[in-house]
């Protein structure tokens, strides 16, 4: 079925312009299950310095949103309910206005509809009533990524494990100095109060090797993988963060190639969040370089992602 922007608008959680792509999220009103997809803005345009700055900010926001969803799932927090109209209007309308020759609303709307078509199997539209519901027949699950497989097979489940992970993430956040108000809001909105606030977790003792010894091997790998993924979300790991991650790896029992392999799983996961089928190699390699991936590994990550779609 071909949908219109007006039909799918109640499902739009967010829609943000990033260069030639609309990065979108869709959900049934009141649901915690969010489906992400991308659509291509077909209109070509000249991109000015200001648009490039907006693109960079949008990418950071998109990755931060992915990180928030990850942490909410891990810690059992419910996704804050958001109305489609609020997210849609603030994230989409006016992006790129008065700068260069930006795309029209119609260009962006078409990209949003294209993105929705990629996840439409997760929704059912009743043409008679004009209302949305879950699919009549559950969609066949996609093949899980190595990151998702690790989370499922070795979840962070106990209160002790969650608190320990929260402390790790807080200390990593402050590894290179103070955090911004945006980073603090992100952390505190993604981790429940019973685990702690960023401030309280930052002031706790650093995680010790003895504490790490008490964790099961599978959970240790999950925690280290998550620590890498969250640190990578801004596409820029400071030297102090890298040193702390290496130290955490040693405490968790991962050094050398074992630590590198876990880090690569996290890097592939972060890269997955920005891939689309039409991404040129030059853009793929640039993004991979920011994550510390070789060109070959970046291409392998894209191929694996495409096979799972």
ABEGO torsion letter per residue (X at the ends): XBBBAAAAAAABABBBBBEABBBBBBBBBGBABBBBBBBBBABBBBBBAAAAAAAAAAAAAAAAAAAAAAAAAAAGBBBBBBBAAAAAAAAABGBGBGBEBBBBAAAAAAAAAAAAAAAAAABBBBAAAGBBBBBABBBBBBBBBAAAAAAAABBBABAAAAAAAAAAAAAAAAAAEBBBAAAAAAAAAABBAAAEBAAAAAABBBBBAAAAAABBAAAAAAAAAAAAAAAAAAGBBBAAAAAAAAAAAAAAGBBEAAAAAAAAAAAAAAAAAABBAABBAAAAAAAAAAAGBBAAAAAAAAAAAAAAX
